[in-house]
Amino acid sequence: MIVPLSAVWFLAHRAFLRMGFRSHELRDGEHVAHLYEREGKGSAPPVLLVHGLGGNAAGFLPILRGLLRASRRVLLLEMPGHGRARLAKGARPAGVRDFVSMLQVAMDYVGEPLVLAGSSLGGAVVLAAAAAQPDRVRGVIGLNPAGAPLAGEARLSVVRAFRGGSMHAALEMNKKLYARPPRLAFLVARGLAQHWSSLPVQHLVGEMQSDLPGIPAETLRSIRVPALILWGEADGLLPPSFPAFFEQFLPVERMPAVGHLPMQERGKEVSARMARFLRELPS
């Protein structure tokens, strides 16, 4: 039995709506992003969640209830070409700089200082924003963030992981993303193969065709707001040098037997830790 990936994402969208999230678009020039937002029940500042390369807001569903209890407003940004922000026919796919620019649009939309949280590429984007705009950011959280130097064979391994195009490649990617890949992953493997080889994903992968220096050390040192990095140590996508790099500048809490997407594999644990981070922010 093959399950269309679009059906899985449609069910995720319905789950957001049932939870009371509103759904609408944001625009930045020629690019369109998608935003979910909802008022929370807590007193902590608004929190804005940003997915990684090829991801979407659905990846954060396991942690939302805890965040809604802690924060007065929860928002999830789907970058151009991802999730419900589908790439229009003939449109230019977004690059990393476009992601950075779209995050600024989302921050403007929120209209008050907020907490930024990002997974993988989204983690690198929010860390850079926290350094650049400390007056607009109350805190920052990275979930296995990108942004450390990526060179040589380690870079080529990441590029190869995103090759897509076949069910085998999609299942191999799942082994890199999860310490324990979902048992029914094969049901959506065909859709994932097409997704990883899609133009929006491959355009971003194309920006990794040479070695990446990562976020400059001086940028990470300049982060003055409360920060937290949760790192799944069984990450098979990003190299093991990444957490050690970030530990030079920011608090890193390692999570054994967890892969690249800790919010999915350890949703309750990650949700509780993020909620505690929010509640402990200085008033």
Residue pairs with C-beta under 8 A, 6 or more apart in sequence:
1 187
2 187
2 188
2 190
2 191
3 187
3 188
3 191
4 188
4 191
5 188
5 191
5 192
5 194
5 195
6 191
8 58
8 188
8 191
9 56
9 58
9 83
12 56
12 57
12 58
12 61
13 23
13 58
13 84
15 58
15 61
16 23
16 36
16 57
16 61
16 76
17 23
19 38
19 64
19 68
20 38
21 36
21 37
21 38
21 76
22 36
22 37
22 38
23 34
23 35
23 36
23 84
24 34
24 35
25 32
25 33
25 34
25 35
25 85
26 32
26 33
26 34
26 35
26 77
26 102
26 105
26 106
26 109
27 33
27 105
28 98
28 101
28 102
28 104
28 105
29 101
30 91
30 92
31 80
31 91
31 94
31 98
31 101
31 102
32 80
32 85
32 88
33 77
33 78
33 79
33 80
33 85
33 102
33 105
33 106
34 57
34 77
34 78
34 83
34 84
34 85
35 75
35 76
35 77
35 78
35 106
35 109
36 57
36 75
36 76
36 78
37 73
37 74
37 75
37 76
38 68
38 73
38 74
38 75
39 72
39 73
40 67
40 68
40 69
40 70
40 71
40 72
40 73
40 74
41 68
41 69
41 72
42 68
42 69
42 70
42 71
42 72
42 275
42 278
42 279
43 72
44 70
44 71
44 72
44 115
44 278
44 279
44 281
45 71
45 72
45 112
45 113
45 114
45 115
45 138
45 139
45 278
45 281
46 71
46 72
46 73
46 74
46 75
46 110
46 112
46 114
46 115
47 67
47 71
47 73
47 74
47 75
47 114
47 115
47 116
47 117
47 274
47 278
48 75
48 76
48 77
48 106
48 107
48 110
48 114
48 115
48 116
48 117
49 57
49 60
49 74
49 75
49 76
49 77
49 117
49 118
49 119
49 122
50 77
50 79
50 103
50 116
50 117
50 118
50 119
50 122
50 123
50 125
50 126
51 57
51 59
51 60
51 76
51 77
51 78
51 79
51 82
51 83
51 118
51 119
51 120
51 122
52 118
52 119
52 120
52 121
52 122
52 123
52 146
53 120
53 121
53 146
53 162
53 201
53 204
53 205
54 82
54 162
54 195
54 196
54 201
54 204
55 82
55 83
55 119
55 120
55 122
56 78
56 82
56 83
56 84
57 76
57 77
57 78
57 83
58 83
59 119
59 261
59 263
59 264
60 76
60 119
60 263
62 263
62 264
62 267
62 268
62 270
62 271
63 263
63 267
63 270
63 271
63 274
64 74
64 271
65 271
66 268
66 271
66 272
66 274
66 275
67 74
67 271
67 274
67 275
67 278
68 74
69 275
70 274
70 275
70 278
70 279
71 115
71 278
73 110
75 106
75 110
77 102
77 103
77 106
78 84
78 85
79 85
79 94
79 98
79 99
79 102
79 122
80 87
80 93
80 94
80 98
80 99
80 102
80 200
81 87
81 93
81 94
81 198
81 199
81 200
81 201
81 203
82 200
87 93
87 199
87 200
93 199
93 200
93 203
93 204
94 102
94 200
94 203
94 204
95 203
95 204
95 207
96 121
96 125
96 204
96 207
99 121
99 122
99 125
100 125
100 128
100 129
103 116
103 125
103 126
103 129
104 129
107 114
107 129
107 133
107 136
113 135
113 136
113 137
113 138
114 136
114 137
114 138
115 137
115 138
115 139
115 140
115 141
115 277
115 278
115 281
116 126
116 129
116 130
116 137
116 139
116 140
116 141
117 126
117 140
117 141
117 142
117 143
117 274
118 124
118 125
118 126
118 127
118 141
118 142
118 143
118 145
119 142
119 143
119 144
119 145
119 261
119 263
120 143
120 144
120 145
120 146
120 237
120 238
120 260
120 261
121 146
121 204
122 145
123 142
123 143
123 144
123 145
123 146
123 147
123 229
124 142
124 145
124 146
124 147
124 215
126 140
126 141
126 142
126 145
127 140
127 142
127 145
127 147
127 215
127 219
127 220
127 223
127 227
127 250
128 147
128 215
128 219
129 137
129 140
130 137
130 139
130 140
130 223
130 225
130 227
131 215
131 219
131 220
131 222
131 223
132 219
134 223
134 224
134 225
137 225
138 225
138 226
138 281
139 225
139 226
139 227
139 228
139 277
139 278
139 281
140 223
140 225
140 226
140 227
140 228
141 227
141 228
141 229
141 230
141 274
141 277
142 227
142 228
142 229
142 230
142 246
142 250
143 229
143 230
143 261
143 262
143 263
143 270
144 230
144 231
144 232
144 235
144 238
144 242
144 260
144 261
144 262
145 229
145 242
145 246
146 238
146 242
147 214
147 215
147 246
148 214
148 215
148 238
148 241
148 242
148 245
148 246
149 211
149 212
149 213
149 214
149 241
149 245
150 158
150 208
150 211
150 212
150 214
150 238
150 239
151 211
151 212
152 211
154 239
154 241
155 208
155 211
155 212
157 239
158 208
158 237
158 238
159 205
159 208
159 209
161 172
161 173
161 176
161 237
162 173
162 196
162 201
162 202
162 205
163 169
163 196
163 197
164 170
164 173
164 192
164 193
164 194
164 195
164 196
164 197
164 198
164 201
164 202
165 193
165 196
165 197
166 193
167 186
167 189
167 190
167 193
169 193
169 196
170 185
170 189
170 190
170 192
170 193
170 196
171 181
171 185
171 186
171 189
173 192
173 196
174 181
174 182
174 185
174 192
175 181
175 236
176 235
176 236
176 237
176 259
176 260
177 236
177 237
177 259
177 260
177 261
178 259
178 260
178 261
178 264
178 265
179 232
179 234
179 257
179 258
179 259
179 265
180 259
180 265
185 192
195 201
214 245
217 248
217 249
220 246
220 248
220 249
220 250
221 249
223 249
223 250
226 277
226 280
226 281
226 282
227 250
227 251
228 250
228 251
228 253
228 273
228 274
228 277
229 243
229 246
229 250
229 251
229 252
229 253
230 252
230 253
230 255
230 262
230 270
230 273
231 242
231 243
231 246
231 252
231 253
231 254
231 255
231 262
232 255
232 258
232 259
232 260
232 261
232 262
232 265
232 266
233 240
233 243
233 254
233 255
233 256
233 257
233 258
234 256
234 257
234 258
234 259
235 242
235 259
235 260
236 259
236 260
237 260
238 260
243 252
243 254
246 252
253 273
255 262
255 266
255 269
258 265
258 266
259 265
262 269
262 270
263 270
263 271
